[in-house]
């Protein structure tokens, strides 16, 4: 999933443009900081079992619970591969947060036979953290 913060948080576009001008067009340090925050908040969703907008994930179906019996794990966690695979890539003007696990998209969006349990995306707290980070970078660039 690619998160374009200027389209998802339009109020920040003006600040990003000003910061980009001051940093000679390279926002990589800011994008790395944003990526780190978003990676951590995405991983935290596996503990809270809630989507980025705060909706609790659907409980597991009885057949799934039966399959997991005795192995531990929980919703979206069997061995922890999906959660551990969450990472980000920062560039000069963007950050992408996601997983390389093929099955992640099915959990994120759901399927005909499986309810969606979104784990990628921006929460209100993420938006506030990004806004604060941009303001900190702007203050430091002045």
N, C-alpha and C positions, 0 to 999 in steps of 0.2 A: 504494500500500500504506500503510495506516495502522498505525503502531506505537503500541500502548498499553503504555507501559512499566510501568504498575502491574499489568497482567495478565501480561505476559511476564517481569517481574522482581518477583514478589510481595513479596520481602523489602524492597523499596524503598518500598512503599506507606506504611508508618508514617512514614518520613523525609519523604516528599513531603507527607503530611498535616500534619506539624509545620511544615514549611517554608511550606506554603500558608497556615497560620494566621498565621505571623509576617509574611508578605508581603501580608496583607490579601486573600488569595484569588487573587492574580495571580502565576502562575509563568511569565509570558511571558519574562523574561530567562533563566531556567533552560532553558525549552523552546527558545529560540533557540540557546543554547549547545549543547544536546543535538542539535538539528537540524544545526548546523554540523559537529559531530563525525560524525554519521551520514551526512551528505552526503559528507564526505571519505572515510570508510571504504567507502562504497558505490562511489564512483568508483575507489578503490584496487583493488577487486575486478576491474576491467577489466584491470588490470596483472598481478595475481596469478593471474587466471583460476580463481578459487575461489569457491565459495558461502560464505554467511555461516558455515556450520558447518565450513568448511575442505575440502570435497570439490572436487577439481579438476573443472572443466567438461569435458564430453565433447569430444573432438577433432572438428574439422569433417569433414563427409562429403566424399568425393572430388569430387562434383559441385559442392559449394560452393567447395571449394578451386580447382577449375577456373574457376568464375565469377569468383573474386577474383584470379586469376592476373594479376600485374603491377600490381595496384592497392594492394598493401600490405594494411593492416588485419589482422585476426585474428579470434579468437572474439569474437562480439558487437560487433565493430568493423569498420565498412566505411569510412564517412566520419567517424565519431565522434559522430554526432548523438545516439544514445542516451546515451552517457556524459556528453556536455555537457548533456543535458536533465535530469539528476538534480538535484533541488532539494528544498527543504523549506519547510513552512509551519508556523509556530509560533503557538499561541494561548495563552490564559491557563492552560490545564490539559492541553494536548496538543501533539504535534508529528507532522506527517505528512511522510514522505519518499517520493519517487517520481519518476515521469516523466509527462510529458504525451504521450509517443509511444505511439500505439495499439498498436504491435507489441511494446512492452515486456512486456505481459502474456503474450504467447506465448513469449517467451524465458524469462520467470520461471517459468511453470507448464508449458510444453511444450504440444504438440498431438499429434494422432494421428500426424503425420508428422515431428515435430520433438522432439528430446529437450529436457527442461527444463535451463536453465542459470541457476539462481537468482542474482540479484545484489542483491536487496532482502532485508532482514532484519537481525537482531541477531547479531553474533558474540560469543564470550566476551569478547574484548577490548572490544567496544562496551559490553557489560554492565558491565565493570570501569570503563571510562571514565565511564559514566553514574553509577555508584555513587560514584566519586571526585568527580565534579562536584557531585552532590547533597550529599555531605559537605562540600565546600568552600563551597557556598552556605549550608548549615546553619551552619557555623562563622562565616561572615560575617554571618549574620542574628542571631546570639546577642548 
